[in-house]
Amino acid sequence: MGRDDIGRAQKAARRADISGSGPTRRGESNAPGALSPFQMFGEAMLTGILVAVASLPVVTLPAALAAGSRHLRAFIRGDASHWATFWREIRSGIAGSAGLGFGLVALSLVFVANTALARTGALPGGVAIAWITGAVTVAAATAIVLAGTVWDPHTGWLPALRAVPALAGADPLGTLLFAVSIVLVVFLTMVLVPLIVPLLGCVALAMVAIPMRKGQ
């Protein structure tokens, strides 16, 4: 084989390595499904669409995000990740998700009402109350997202919620990243409502990526 042939072979190997279409030169990966960035991006966006559809009743949002993150985790690991499993897991998680969803919706409505009152000046200390309500709402949403990272359709939401303090204590930075992500999702959705679809896919992906940084 000539020098030109060797050069072409090396370039082809580099392209296959970067795209994920061929063997990786970095050794055995624990995330074979994520080797192709375009495929990973497309799967996250598709997940966002389906999570948005499953979240139309609003109170099903926790179950939809948890099932979406489980789908992406299986995809990234190269395991079977059928969409039929996604819908089946949502049906399994609706019962516990409804209570969490109702609570989150109630907190959000209280926050919106307090913010509106604070703007009018009709509520004494309204600005402080609005900030406190907002912080509580973000904390509750962060706890639900953390629980969703370990939620299992066979054991339900209660064990996942019980694990939240341990998860937050084991990775404070990751918990902060989740909180910031939630704030960004709310802000960007207020700016342009259709952004909620890809943003939900990004949240589901973050539920996989953030724990993986510490090998959880």
Buried (B, 14 or more C-beta within 10 A) or exposed (E): EEEEEEEEEEEEBEEBBBEBEBEBEEEEBEBBBBBBEEBBEEBBBBBBEBBBEBBEEEBBBBBBBBBBBBBBBBBBBBEEBEEEBBBEBBEBBBEBBBEBBEBBEEBBEBBBEBBEBBEEEEBEEBBEBBBEBBEEBBBBBBBBBBBBBBBBBEEBBEEBBEBBEEBBEEBEEBBEBBBEBBBEBBEBBEEEEEBBBBBBBBBBBBBBBBBBEEEE
